[in-house]
Amino acid sequence: MKAREFDQKFDQGEDITTALDLTRARRPMRDVQRVNVDFPSWMVQSLDDEAHRLGVTRQSIIKVWIAERLAAG
């Protein structure tokens, strides 16, 4: 399919996923990298309490809070 035809289909809201090779798709800057962080036990307990209150995992709440702080600059 030519780029012009692809663009037209996209602009018209047609399904263009059949023209894509999604097996090689990546989300830039979304690679996962494992890190280890040591927290005092009182902090882990507070994180667990808040995570339980919100119905999420400890890891989820840490990620959200750090992301919020980084976005705030």
N, CA, C, O and CB atoms as a CASP TS submission, in Angstrom:
PFRMAT TS
TARGET T0000
AUTHOR 0000-0000-0000
METHOD Language model
MODEL 1
PARENT N/A
ATOM      1  N   MET     1       0.847  -1.169   0.000  1.00  0.00           N
ATOM      2  CA  MET     1       0.000   0.000   0.000  1.00  0.00           C
ATOM      3  C   MET     1       0.896   1.236   0.000  1.00  0.00           C
ATOM      4  O   MET     1       1.874   1.305   0.744  1.00  0.00           O
ATOM      5  CB  MET     1      -0.966  -0.005   1.221  1.00  0.00           C
ATOM      6  N   LYS     2       0.566   2.172  -0.809  1.00  0.00           N
ATOM      7  CA  LYS     2       1.316   3.427  -0.900  1.00  0.00           C
ATOM      8  C   LYS     2       0.997   4.306   0.309  1.00  0.00           C
ATOM      9  O   LYS     2      -0.079   4.199   0.898  1.00  0.00           O
ATOM     10  CB  LYS     2       0.983   4.176  -2.222  1.00  0.00           C
ATOM     11  N   ALA     3       1.925   5.161   0.668  1.00  0.00           N
ATOM     12  CA  ALA     3       1.765   6.042   1.820  1.00  0.00           C
ATOM     13  C   ALA     3       0.537   6.934   1.677  1.00  0.00           C
ATOM     14  O   ALA     3      -0.176   7.178   2.651  1.00  0.00           O
ATOM     15  CB  ALA     3       3.012   6.898   2.005  1.00  0.00           C
ATOM     16  N   ARG     4       0.297   7.410   0.487  1.00  0.00           N
ATOM     17  CA  ARG     4      -0.867   8.287   0.260  1.00  0.00           C
ATOM     18  C   ARG     4      -2.175   7.542   0.559  1.00  0.00           C
ATOM     19  O   ARG     4      -3.080   8.090   1.189  1.00  0.00           O
ATOM     20  CB  ARG     4      -0.875   8.813  -1.203  1.00  0.00           C
ATOM     21  N   GLU     5      -2.261   6.291   0.100  1.00  0.00           N
ATOM     22  CA  GLU     5      -3.462   5.482   0.346  1.00  0.00           C
ATOM     23  C   GLU     5      -3.603   5.183   1.841  1.00  0.00           C
ATOM     24  O   GLU     5      -4.701   5.227   2.396  1.00  0.00           O
ATOM     25  CB  GLU     5      -3.406   4.158  -0.466  1.00  0.00           C
ATOM     26  N   PHE     6      -2.480   4.880   2.475  1.00  0.00           N
ATOM     27  CA  PHE     6      -2.471   4.629   3.917  1.00  0.00           C
ATOM     28  C   PHE     6      -2.988   5.862   4.662  1.00  0.00           C
ATOM     29  O   PHE     6      -3.850   5.746   5.534  1.00  0.00           O
ATOM     30  CB  PHE     6      -1.041   4.259   4.403  1.00  0.00           C
ATOM     31  N   ASP     7      -2.464   7.032   4.321  1.00  0.00           N
ATOM     32  CA  ASP     7      -2.888   8.281   4.957  1.00  0.00           C
ATOM     33  C   ASP     7      -4.372   8.549   4.750  1.00  0.00           C
ATOM     34  O   ASP     7      -5.061   8.989   5.671  1.00  0.00           O
ATOM     35  CB  ASP     7      -2.077   9.446   4.417  1.00  0.00           C
ATOM     36  N   GLN     8      -4.862   8.288   3.556  1.00  0.00           N
ATOM     37  CA  GLN     8      -6.282   8.502   3.263  1.00  0.00           C
ATOM     38  C   GLN     8      -7.158   7.612   4.137  1.00  0.00           C
ATOM     39  O   GLN     8      -8.137   8.065   4.731  1.00  0.00           O
ATOM     40  CB  GLN     8      -6.571   8.232   1.777  1.00  0.00           C
ATOM     41  N   LYS     9      -6.787   6.339   4.203  1.00  0.00           N
ATOM     42  CA  LYS     9      -7.565   5.403   5.018  1.00  0.00           C
ATOM     43  C   LYS     9      -7.555   5.845   6.481  1.00  0.00           C
ATOM     44  O   LYS     9      -8.586   5.817   7.153  1.00  0.00           O
ATOM     45  CB  LYS     9      -7.004   3.963   4.884  1.00  0.00           C
ATOM     46  N   PHE    10      -6.392   6.249   6.965  1.00  0.00           N
ATOM     47  CA  PHE    10      -6.293   6.708   8.350  1.00  0.00           C
ATOM     48  C   PHE    10      -7.171   7.937   8.572  1.00  0.00           C
ATOM     49  O   PHE    10      -7.928   8.000   9.540  1.00  0.00           O
ATOM     50  CB  PHE    10      -4.829   7.026   8.712  1.00  0.00           C
ATOM     51  N   ASP    11      -7.068   8.903   7.680  1.00  0.00           N
ATOM     52  CA  ASP    11      -7.840  10.141   7.806  1.00  0.00           C
ATOM     53  C   ASP    11      -9.348   9.895   7.746  1.00  0.00           C
ATOM     54  O   ASP    11     -10.125  10.649   8.331  1.00  0.00           O
ATOM     55  CB  ASP    11      -7.438  11.114   6.710  1.00  0.00           C
ATOM     56  N   GLN    12      -9.754   8.853   7.048  1.00  0.00           N
ATOM     57  CA  GLN    12     -11.177   8.530   6.923  1.00  0.00           C
ATOM     58  C   GLN    12     -11.663   7.637   8.071  1.00  0.00           C
ATOM     59  O   GLN    12     -12.832   7.257   8.123  1.00  0.00           O
ATOM     60  CB  GLN    12     -11.441   7.841   5.582  1.00  0.00           C
ATOM     61  N   GLY    13     -10.752   7.314   8.981  1.00  0.00           N
ATOM     62  CA  GLY    13     -11.134   6.513  10.137  1.00  0.00           C
ATOM     63  C   GLY    13     -11.227   5.029   9.871  1.00  0.00           C
ATOM     64  O   GLY    13     -11.793   4.283  10.670  1.00  0.00           O
ATOM     65  N   GLU    14     -10.673   4.594   8.752  1.00  0.00           N
ATOM     66  CA  GLU    14     -10.702   3.167   8.427  1.00  0.00           C
ATOM     67  C   GLU    14      -9.665   2.419   9.255  1.00  0.00           C
ATOM     68  O   GLU    14      -8.715   3.011   9.767  1.00  0.00           O
ATOM     69  CB  GLU    14     -10.449   2.944   6.918  1.00  0.00           C
ATOM     70  N   ASP    15      -9.859   1.118   9.378  1.00  0.00           N
ATOM     71  CA  ASP    15      -8.927   0.267  10.120  1.00  0.00           C
ATOM     72  C   ASP    15      -7.669   0.066   9.290  1.00  0.00           C
ATOM     73  O   ASP    15      -7.721  -0.560   8.231  1.00  0.00           O
ATOM     74  CB  ASP    15      -9.576  -1.101  10.476  1.00  0.00           C
ATOM     75  N   ILE    16      -6.558   0.579   9.748  1.00  0.00           N
ATOM     76  CA  ILE    16      -5.297   0.457   9.015  1.00  0.00           C
ATOM     77  C   ILE    16      -4.356  -0.559   9.671  1.00  0.00           C
ATOM     78  O   ILE    16      -3.225  -0.740   9.219  1.00  0.00           O
ATOM     79  CB  ILE    16      -4.608   1.822   8.925  1.00  0.00           C
ATOM     80  N   THR    17      -4.818  -1.215  10.726  1.00  0.00           N
ATOM     81  CA  THR    17      -3.943  -2.139  11.445  1.00  0.00           C
ATOM     82  C   THR    17      -3.505  -3.325  10.594  1.00  0.00           C
ATOM     83  O   THR    17      -2.450  -3.906  10.847  1.00  0.00           O
ATOM     84  CB  THR    17      -4.637  -2.641  12.684  1.00  0.00           C
ATOM     85  N   THR    18      -4.297  -3.695   9.587  1.00  0.00           N
ATOM     86  CA  THR    18      -3.896  -4.820   8.736  1.00  0.00           C
ATOM     87  C   THR    18      -2.678  -4.465   7.895  1.00  0.00           C
ATOM     88  O   THR    18      -1.996  -5.362   7.400  1.00  0.00           O
ATOM     89  CB  THR    18      -5.053  -5.242   7.825  1.00  0.00           C
ATOM     90  N   ALA    19      -2.391  -3.187   7.724  1.00  0.00           N
ATOM     91  CA  ALA    19      -1.247  -2.747   6.930  1.00  0.00           C
ATOM     92  C   ALA    19       0.003  -2.559   7.799  1.00  0.00           C
ATOM     93  O   ALA    19       1.061  -2.188   7.290  1.00  0.00           O
ATOM     94  CB  ALA    19      -1.583  -1.442   6.205  1.00  0.00           C
ATOM     95  N   LEU    20      -0.117  -2.811   9.092  1.00  0.00           N
ATOM     96  CA  LEU    20       1.009  -2.601  10.008  1.00  0.00           C
ATOM     97  C   LEU    20       1.589  -3.927  10.466  1.00  0.00           C
ATOM     98  O   LEU    20       0.870  -4.917  10.599  1.00  0.00           O
ATOM     99  CB  LEU    20       0.572  -1.774  11.221  1.00  0.00           C
ATOM    100  N   ASP    21       2.892  -3.941  10.706  1.00  0.00           N
ATOM    101  CA  ASP    21       3.559  -5.101  11.295  1.00  0.00           C
ATOM    102  C   ASP    21       3.671  -4.829  12.790  1.00  0.00           C
ATOM    103  O   ASP    21       4.659  -4.252  13.244  1.00  0.00           O
ATOM    104  CB  ASP    21       4.981  -5.363  10.640  1.00  0.00           C
ATOM    105  N   LEU    22       2.665  -5.240  13.557  1.00  0.00           N
ATOM    106  CA  LEU    22       2.619  -4.951  14.983  1.00  0.00           C
ATOM    107  C   LEU    22       3.552  -5.833  15.809  1.00  0.00           C
ATOM    108  O   LEU    22       3.736  -5.591  17.001  1.00  0.00           O
ATOM    109  CB  LEU    22       1.216  -5.108  15.479  1.00  0.00           C
ATOM    110  N   THR    23       4.142  -6.854  15.186  1.00  0.00           N
ATOM    111  CA  THR    23       5.058  -7.722  15.935  1.00  0.00           C
ATOM    112  C   THR    23       6.338  -6.987  16.296  1.00  0.00           C
ATOM    113  O   THR    23       7.058  -7.406  17.202  1.00  0.00           O
ATOM    114  CB  THR    23       5.391  -8.978  15.124  1.00  0.00           C
ATOM    115  N   ARG    24       6.626  -5.898  15.601  1.00  0.00           N
ATOM    116  CA  ARG    24       7.845  -5.142  15.867  1.00  0.00           C
ATOM    117  C   ARG    24       7.542  -3.769  16.467  1.00  0.00           C
ATOM    118  O   ARG    24       8.425  -2.916  16.549  1.00  0.00           O
ATOM    119  CB  ARG    24       8.651  -4.982  14.585  1.00  0.00           C
ATOM    120  N   ALA    25       6.305  -3.562  16.881  1.00  0.00           N
ATOM    121  CA  ALA    25       5.915  -2.270  17.466  1.00  0.00           C
ATOM    122  C   ALA    25       6.537  -2.107  18.850  1.00  0.00           C
ATOM    123  O   ALA    25       6.640  -3.060  19.623  1.00  0.00           O
ATOM    124  CB  ALA    25       4.371  -2.151  17.554  1.00  0.00           C
ATOM    125  N   ARG    26       6.946  -0.882  19.139  1.00  0.00           N
ATOM    126  CA  ARG    26       7.523  -0.570  20.447  1.00  0.00           C
ATOM    127  C   ARG    26       6.945   0.749  20.931  1.00  0.00           C
ATOM    128  O   ARG    26       6.501   1.572  20.131  1.00  0.00           O
ATOM    129  CB  ARG    26       9.080  -0.503  20.380  1.00  0.00           C
ATOM    130  N   ARG    27       6.952   0.942  22.219  1.00  0.00           N
ATOM    131  CA  ARG    27       6.544   2.202  22.809  1.00  0.00           C
ATOM    132  C   ARG    27       7.813   2.902  23.282  1.00  0.00           C
ATOM    133  O   ARG    27       8.420   2.476  24.264  1.00  0.00           O
ATOM    134  CB  ARG    27       5.519   1.990  23.987  1.00  0.00           C
ATOM    135  N   PRO    28       8.217   3.952  22.610  1.00  0.00           N
ATOM    136  CA  PRO    28       9.465   4.634  22.970  1.00  0.00           C
ATOM    137  C   PRO    28       9.473   5.085  24.423  1.00  0.00           C
ATOM    138  O   PRO    28       8.457   5.529  24.958  1.00  0.00           O
ATOM    139  CB  PRO    28       9.686   5.833  22.064  1.00  0.00           C
ATOM    140  N   MET    29      10.609   4.968  25.037  1.00  0.00           N
ATOM    141  CA  MET    29      10.833   5.376  26.422  1.00  0.00           C
ATOM    142  C   MET    29       9.952   4.607  27.415  1.00  0.00           C
ATOM    143  O   MET    29       9.709   5.087  28.522  1.00  0.00           O
ATOM    144  CB  MET    29      10.580   6.863  26.562  1.00  0.00           C
ATOM    145  N   ARG    30       9.480   3.435  27.032  1.00  0.00           N
ATOM    146  CA  ARG    30       8.630   2.638  27.916  1.00  0.00           C
ATOM    147  C   ARG    30       9.284   1.310  28.277  1.00  0.00           C
ATOM    148  O   ARG    30       8.632   0.437  28.849  1.00  0.00           O
ATOM    149  CB  ARG    30       7.278   2.388  27.261  1.00  0.00           C
ATOM    150  N   ASP    31      10.565   1.147  27.948  1.00  0.00           N
ATOM    151  CA  ASP    31      11.252  -0.069  28.343  1.00  0.00           C
ATOM    152  C   ASP    31      11.310  -0.128  29.865  1.00  0.00           C
ATOM    153  O   ASP    31      11.498   0.890  30.529  1.00  0.00           O
ATOM    154  CB  ASP    31      12.676  -0.132  27.727  1.00  0.00           C
ATOM    155  N   VAL    32      11.148  -1.317  30.401  1.00  0.00           N
ATOM    156  CA  VAL    32      11.159  -1.490  31.851  1.00  0.00           C
ATOM    157  C   VAL    32      12.581  -1.754  32.307  1.00  0.00           C
ATOM    158  O   VAL    32      13.303  -2.554  31.711  1.00  0.00           O
ATOM    159  CB  VAL    32      10.218  -2.644  32.285  1.00  0.00           C
ATOM    160  N   GLN    33      12.967  -1.084  33.355  1.00  0.00           N
ATOM    161  CA  GLN    33      14.275  -1.311  33.961  1.00  0.00           C
ATOM    162  C   GLN    33      14.064  -1.515  35.449  1.00  0.00           C
ATOM    163  O   GLN    33      13.467  -0.674  36.122  1.00  0.00           O
ATOM    164  CB  GLN    33      15.259  -0.121  33.683  1.00  0.00           C
ATOM    165  N   ARG    34      14.546  -2.616  35.949  1.00  0.00           N
ATOM    166  CA  ARG    34      14.365  -2.950  37.355  1.00  0.00           C
ATOM    167  C   ARG    34      15.383  -2.183  38.204  1.00  0.00           C
ATOM    168  O   ARG    34      16.564  -2.108  37.866  1.00  0.00           O
ATOM    169  CB  ARG    34      14.505  -4.477  37.577  1.00  0.00           C
ATOM    170  N   VAL    35      14.902  -1.621  39.303  1.00  0.00           N
ATOM    171  CA  VAL    35      15.766  -0.943  40.268  1.00  0.00           C
ATOM    172  C   VAL    35      15.432  -1.441  41.666  1.00  0.00           C
ATOM    173  O   VAL    35      14.309  -1.867  41.935  1.00  0.00           O
ATOM    174  CB  VAL    35      15.604   0.604  40.178  1.00  0.00           C
ATOM    175  N   ASN    36      16.397  -1.383  42.531  1.00  0.00           N
ATOM    176  CA  ASN    36      16.188  -1.762  43.928  1.00  0.00           C
ATOM    177  C   ASN    36      16.287  -0.514  44.792  1.00  0.00           C
ATOM    178  O   ASN    36      17.216   0.280  44.648  1.00  0.00           O
ATOM    179  CB  ASN    36      17.222  -2.838  44.384  1.00  0.00           C
ATOM    180  N   VAL    37      15.340  -0.351  45.675  1.00  0.00           N
ATOM    181  CA  VAL    37      15.329   0.788  46.578  1.00  0.00           C
ATOM    182  C   VAL    37      15.076   0.251  47.984  1.00  0.00           C
ATOM    183  O   VAL    37      14.175  -0.561  48.195  1.00  0.00           O
ATOM    184  CB  VAL    37      14.244   1.849  46.159  1.00  0.00           C
ATOM    185  N   ASP    38      15.863   0.702  48.927  1.00  0.00           N
ATOM    186  CA  ASP    38      15.667   0.305  50.312  1.00  0.00           C
ATOM    187  C   ASP    38      14.850   1.372  51.029  1.00  0.00           C
ATOM    188  O   ASP    38      15.196   2.553  50.996  1.00  0.00           O
ATOM    189  CB  ASP    38      17.025   0.080  51.023  1.00  0.00           C
ATOM    190  N   PHE    39      13.761   0.951  51.680  1.00  0.00           N
ATOM    191  CA  PHE    39      12.899   1.835  52.451  1.00  0.00           C
ATOM    192  C   PHE    39      12.918   1.397  53.906  1.00  0.00           C
ATOM    193  O   PHE    39      13.058   0.208  54.191  1.00  0.00           O
ATOM    194  CB  PHE    39      11.452   1.835  51.891  1.00  0.00           C
ATOM    195  N   PRO    40      12.781   2.336  54.825  1.00  0.00           N
ATOM    196  CA  PRO    40      12.617   1.944  56.227  1.00  0.00           C
ATOM    197  C   PRO    40      11.308   1.167  56.385  1.00  0.00           C
ATOM    198  O   PRO    40      10.365   1.381  55.623  1.00  0.00           O
ATOM    199  CB  PRO    40      12.632   3.197  57.162  1.00  0.00           C
ATOM    200  N   SER    41      11.247   0.286  57.352  1.00  0.00           N
ATOM    201  CA  SER    41      10.061  -0.562  57.509  1.00  0.00           C
ATOM    202  C   SER    41       8.791   0.243  57.759  1.00  0.00           C
ATOM    203  O   SER    41       7.719  -0.161  57.307  1.00  0.00           O
ATOM    204  CB  SER    41      10.272  -1.535  58.648  1.00  0.00           C
ATOM    205  N   TRP    42       8.877   1.365  58.464  1.00  0.00           N
ATOM    206  CA  TRP    42       7.679   2.182  58.701  1.00  0.00           C
ATOM    207  C   TRP    42       7.115   2.719  57.380  1.00  0.00           C
ATOM    208  O   TRP    42       5.904   2.861  57.216  1.00  0.00           O
ATOM    209  CB  TRP    42       8.006   3.356  59.656  1.00  0.00           C
ATOM    210  N   MET    43       8.028   3.014  56.441  1.00  0.00           N
ATOM    211  CA  MET    43       7.603   3.539  55.153  1.00  0.00           C
ATOM    212  C   MET    43       6.929   2.439  54.324  1.00  0.00           C
ATOM    213  O   MET    43       5.922   2.686  53.660  1.00  0.00           O
ATOM    214  CB  MET    43       8.805   4.132  54.391  1.00  0.00           C
ATOM    215  N   VAL    44       7.481   1.244  54.366  1.00  0.00           N
ATOM    216  CA  VAL    44       6.879   0.112  53.649  1.00  0.00           C
ATOM    217  C   VAL    44       5.486  -0.157  54.203  1.00  0.00           C
ATOM    218  O   VAL    44       4.549  -0.404  53.443  1.00  0.00           O
ATOM    219  CB  VAL    44       7.768  -1.162  53.767  1.00  0.00           C
ATOM    220  N   GLN    45       5.347  -0.110  55.530  1.00  0.00           N
ATOM    221  CA  GLN    45       4.036  -0.335  56.137  1.00  0.00           C
ATOM    222  C   GLN    45       3.044   0.740  55.716  1.00  0.00           C
ATOM    223  O   GLN    45       1.885   0.438  55.434  1.00  0.00           O
ATOM    224  CB  GLN    45       4.152  -0.373  57.662  1.00  0.00           C
ATOM    225  N   SER    46       3.489   1.994  55.672  1.00  0.00           N
ATOM    226  CA  SER    46       2.616   3.084  55.236  1.00  0.00           C
ATOM    227  C   SER    46       2.224   2.925  53.765  1.00  0.00           C
ATOM    228  O   SER    46       1.077   3.169  53.391  1.00  0.00           O
ATOM    229  CB  SER    46       3.306   4.437  55.453  1.00  0.00           C
ATOM    230  N   LEU    47       3.180   2.518  52.945  1.00  0.00           N
ATOM    231  CA  LEU    47       2.880   2.265  51.536  1.00  0.00           C
ATOM    232  C   LEU    47       1.861   1.140  51.392  1.00  0.00           C
ATOM    233  O   LEU    47       0.914   1.244  50.612  1.00  0.00           O
ATOM    234  CB  LEU    47       4.164   1.918  50.766  1.00  0.00           C
ATOM    235  N   ASP    48       2.061   0.072  52.145  1.00  0.00           N
ATOM    236  CA  ASP    48       1.138  -1.059  52.086  1.00  0.00           C
ATOM    237  C   ASP    48      -0.260  -0.664  52.551  1.00  0.00           C
ATOM    238  O   ASP    48      -1.254  -1.080  51.956  1.00  0.00           O
ATOM    239  CB  ASP    48       1.662  -2.214  52.935  1.00  0.00           C
ATOM    240  N   ASP    49      -0.340   0.135  53.609  1.00  0.00           N
ATOM    241  CA  ASP    49      -1.640   0.582  54.113  1.00  0.00           C
ATOM    242  C   ASP    49      -2.370   1.410  53.053  1.00  0.00           C
ATOM    243  O   ASP    49      -3.560   1.210  52.807  1.00  0.00           O
ATOM    244  CB  ASP    49      -1.465   1.405  55.410  1.00  0.00           C
ATOM    245  N   GLU    50      -1.650   2.333  52.435  1.00  0.00           N
ATOM    246  CA  GLU    50      -2.268   3.196  51.422  1.00  0.00           C
ATOM    247  C   GLU    50      -2.638   2.393  50.175  1.00  0.00           C
ATOM    248  O   GLU    50      -3.701   2.601  49.591  1.00  0.00           O
ATOM    249  CB  GLU    50      -1.318   4.352  51.045  1.00  0.00           C
ATOM    250  N   ALA    51      -1.760   1.478  49.772  1.00  0.00           N
ATOM    251  CA  ALA    51      -2.051   0.637  48.611  1.00  0.00           C
ATOM    252  C   ALA    51      -3.297  -0.208  48.870  1.00  0.00           C
ATOM    253  O   ALA    51      -4.148  -0.351  47.992  1.00  0.00           O
ATOM    254  CB  ALA    51      -0.844  -0.271  48.279  1.00  0.00           C
ATOM    255  N   HIS    52      -3.401  -0.760  50.063  1.00  0.00           N
ATOM    256  CA  HIS    52      -4.572  -1.570  50.416  1.00  0.00           C
ATOM    257  C   HIS    52      -5.839  -0.710  50.405  1.00  0.00           C
ATOM    258  O   HIS    52      -6.883  -1.143  49.918  1.00  0.00           O
ATOM    259  CB  HIS    52      -4.381  -2.225  51.808  1.00  0.00           C
ATOM    260  N   ARG    53      -5.741   0.497  50.940  1.00  0.00           N
ATOM    261  CA  ARG    53      -6.888   1.407  50.972  1.00  0.00           C
ATOM    262  C   ARG    53      -7.381   1.718  49.558  1.00  0.00           C
ATOM    263  O   ARG    53      -8.585   1.798  49.312  1.00  0.00           O
ATOM    264  CB  ARG    53      -6.518   2.711  51.700  1.00  0.00           C
ATOM    265  N   LEU    54      -6.431   1.891  48.633  1.00  0.00           N
ATOM    266  CA  LEU    54      -6.775   2.222  47.251  1.00  0.00           C
ATOM    267  C   LEU    54      -7.070   0.997  46.387  1.00  0.00           C
ATOM    268  O   LEU    54      -7.578   1.129  45.274  1.00  0.00           O
ATOM    269  CB  LEU    54      -5.657   3.008  46.630  1.00  0.00           C
ATOM    270  N   GLY    55      -6.753  -0.194  46.897  1.00  0.00           N
ATOM    271  CA  GLY    55      -6.991  -1.416  46.135  1.00  0.00           C
ATOM    272  C   GLY    55      -5.989  -1.642  45.025  1.00  0.00           C
ATOM    273  O   GLY    55      -6.326  -2.199  43.980  1.00  0.00           O
ATOM    274  N   VAL    56      -4.745  -1.207  45.245  1.00  0.00           N
ATOM    275  CA  VAL    56      -3.682  -1.396  44.259  1.00  0.00           C
ATOM    276  C   VAL    56      -2.487  -2.056  44.941  1.00  0.00           C
ATOM    277  O   VAL    56      -2.490  -2.265  46.154  1.00  0.00           O
ATOM    278  CB  VAL    56      -3.269  -0.038  43.607  1.00  0.00           C
ATOM    279  N   THR    57      -1.477  -2.377  44.160  1.00  0.00           N
ATOM    280  CA  THR    57      -0.275  -2.979  44.727  1.00  0.00           C
ATOM    281  C   THR    57       0.681  -1.901  45.225  1.00  0.00           C
ATOM    282  O   THR    57       0.577  -0.735  44.844  1.00  0.00           O
ATOM    283  CB  THR    57       0.423  -3.870  43.690  1.00  0.00           C
ATOM    284  N   ARG    58       1.592  -2.301  46.064  1.00  0.00           N
ATOM    285  CA  ARG    58       2.624  -1.383  46.544  1.00  0.00           C
ATOM    286  C   ARG    58       3.407  -0.808  45.367  1.00  0.00           C
ATOM    287  O   ARG    58       3.670   0.394  45.321  1.00  0.00           O
ATOM    288  CB  ARG    58       3.577  -2.099  47.526  1.00  0.00           C
ATOM    289  N   GLN    59       3.776  -1.656  44.424  1.00  0.00           N
ATOM    290  CA  GLN    59       4.538  -1.208  43.262  1.00  0.00           C
ATOM    291  C   GLN    59       3.766  -0.157  42.478  1.00  0.00           C
ATOM    292  O   GLN    59       4.344   0.833  42.028  1.00  0.00           O
ATOM    293  CB  GLN    59       4.880  -2.392  42.359  1.00  0.00           C
ATOM    294  N   SER    60       2.468  -0.367  42.312  1.00  0.00           N
ATOM    295  CA  SER    60       1.647   0.586  41.566  1.00  0.00           C
ATOM    296  C   SER    60       1.629   1.951  42.224  1.00  0.00           C
ATOM    297  O   SER    60       1.769   2.969  41.547  1.00  0.00           O
ATOM    298  CB  SER    60       0.232   0.067  41.430  1.00  0.00           C
ATOM    299  N   ILE    61       1.461   1.981  43.521  1.00  0.00           N
ATOM    300  CA  ILE    61       1.379   3.272  44.198  1.00  0.00           C
ATOM    301  C   ILE    61       2.725   3.996  44.158  1.00  0.00           C
ATOM    302  O   ILE    61       2.768   5.220  44.029  1.00  0.00           O
ATOM    303  CB  ILE    61       0.922   3.085  45.651  1.00  0.00           C
ATOM    304  N   ILE    62       3.811   3.252  44.265  1.00  0.00           N
ATOM    305  CA  ILE    62       5.140   3.876  44.164  1.00  0.00           C
ATOM    306  C   ILE    62       5.324   4.475  42.776  1.00  0.00           C
ATOM    307  O   ILE    62       5.788   5.608  42.649  1.00  0.00           O
ATOM    308  CB  ILE    62       6.264   2.844  44.459  1.00  0.00           C
ATOM    309  N   LYS    63       4.967   3.732  41.741  1.00  0.00           N
ATOM    310  CA  LYS    63       5.112   4.237  40.373  1.00  0.00           C
ATOM    311  C   LYS    63       4.271   5.491  40.144  1.00  0.00           C
ATOM    312  O   LYS    63       4.749   6.470  39.571  1.00  0.00           O
ATOM    313  CB  LYS    63       4.715   3.156  39.366  1.00  0.00           C
ATOM    314  N   VAL    64       3.029   5.455  40.592  1.00  0.00           N
ATOM    315  CA  VAL    64       2.148   6.607  40.392  1.00  0.00           C
ATOM    316  C   VAL    64       2.679   7.830  41.122  1.00  0.00           C
ATOM    317  O   VAL    64       2.733   8.918  40.549  1.00  0.00           O
ATOM    318  CB  VAL    64       0.727   6.288  40.868  1.00  0.00           C
ATOM    319  N   TRP    65       3.070   7.663  42.369  1.00  0.00           N
ATOM    320  CA  TRP    65       3.553   8.808  43.149  1.00  0.00           C
ATOM    321  C   TRP    65       4.831   9.387  42.557  1.00  0.00           C
ATOM    322  O   TRP    65       4.986  10.607  42.496  1.00  0.00           O
ATOM    323  CB  TRP    65       3.795   8.398  44.603  1.00  0.00           C
ATOM    324  N   ILE    66       5.738   8.537  42.126  1.00  0.00           N
ATOM    325  CA  ILE    66       6.981   9.032  41.524  1.00  0.00           C
ATOM    326  C   ILE    66       6.678   9.730  40.195  1.00  0.00           C
ATOM    327  O   ILE    66       7.237  10.790  39.912  1.00  0.00           O
ATOM    328  CB  ILE    66       7.988   7.866  41.307  1.00  0.00           C
ATOM    329  N   ALA    67       5.803   9.147  39.387  1.00  0.00           N
ATOM    330  CA  ALA    67       5.429   9.767  38.113  1.00  0.00           C
ATOM    331  C   ALA    67       4.798  11.139  38.329  1.00  0.00           C
ATOM    332  O   ALA    67       5.095  12.082  37.596  1.00  0.00           O
ATOM    333  CB  ALA    67       4.460   8.860  37.343  1.00  0.00           C
ATOM    334  N   GLU    68       3.919  11.256  39.344  1.00  0.00           N
ATOM    335  CA  GLU    68       3.286  12.539  39.653  1.00  0.00           C
ATOM    336  C   GLU    68       4.348  13.575  40.037  1.00  0.00           C
ATOM    337  O   GLU    68       4.300  14.722  39.591  1.00  0.00           O
ATOM    338  CB  GLU    68       2.251  12.375  40.797  1.00  0.00           C
ATOM    339  N   ARG    69       5.287  13.164  40.854  1.00  0.00           N
ATOM    340  CA  ARG    69       6.330  14.080  41.327  1.00  0.00           C
ATOM    341  C   ARG    69       7.223  14.526  40.176  1.00  0.00           C
ATOM    342  O   ARG    69       7.583  15.700  40.093  1.00  0.00           O
ATOM    343  CB  ARG    69       7.177  13.415  42.423  1.00  0.00           C
ATOM    344  N   LEU    70       7.583  13.605  39.289  1.00  0.00           N
ATOM    345  CA  LEU    70       8.419  13.955  38.151  1.00  0.00           C
ATOM    346  C   LEU    70       7.683  14.865  37.171  1.00  0.00           C
ATOM    347  O   LEU    70       8.279  15.770  36.588  1.00  0.00           O
ATOM    348  CB  LEU    70       8.888  12.697  37.441  1.00  0.00           C
ATOM    349  N   ALA    71       6.390  14.621  36.994  1.00  0.00           N
ATOM    350  CA  ALA    71       5.599  15.463  36.082  1.00  0.00           C
ATOM    351  C   ALA    71       5.452  16.879  36.625  1.00  0.00           C
ATOM    352  O   ALA    71       5.356  17.839  35.859  1.00  0.00           O
ATOM    353  CB  ALA    71       4.210  14.847  35.850  1.00  0.00           C
ATOM    354  N   ALA    72       5.434  17.004  37.943  1.00  0.00           N
ATOM    355  CA  ALA    72       5.291  18.315  38.557  1.00  0.00           C
ATOM    356  C   ALA    72       6.549  19.155  38.413  1.00  0.00           C
ATOM    357  O   ALA    72       6.516  20.379  38.536  1.00  0.00           O
ATOM    358  CB  ALA    72       4.941  18.169  40.015  1.00  0.00           C
ATOM    359  N   GLY    73       7.665  18.469  38.148  1.00  0.00           N
ATOM    360  CA  GLY    73       8.918  19.165  37.887  1.00  0.00           C
ATOM    361  C   GLY    73       9.614  19.567  39.106  1.00  0.00           C
ATOM    362  O   GLY    73      10.688  20.165  39.036  1.00  0.00           O
TER
END
